[in-house]
Amino acid sequence: MAPRRCPCGSGLLYDECCRPLHAGERTAATAEQLMRSRYSAFAVADPGYLLATWHPTTRPRELDLDAGIRWLGLDVVATTGGGMLAAEGTVEFVARYAGGEQHEVSRFVREDGAWRYLAPA
């Protein structure tokens, strides 16, 4: 099987980009990297990663992904904060799927050295 590009749109191979984050081999260095890895988790149907990277104050008890959604691409529109030394940040993005798109500004916080998705801004 040929190596596949990462769904997050980085241009890298999945094995070099989001797969190590999904596998717990490393953590996201920035809020944008976490957001991209979360998009990829939706695309590869990895609800465990999504729950693990969701802030505990807003995380649902369980997450059932819709197997009928086919994710087509991600565009990062803007970021505020969220850098390697920041404690919080936002990422505005458009996630495209067959039949529509999701446009959101997401809030992220760094807690105990790891970025977590908090909620829509």
Protein Blocks (a to p, Z undefined) as FASTA:
>chain_A
ZZdddfklnopafklmmmmmmnopaccfbfklmmmmmmmmmmnopaklmmmmpcfklpcf
bdcddfkbccfbdcdfbdcehilkbcbdcdddddddehiacddddddddeehiacdfbdZ
Z
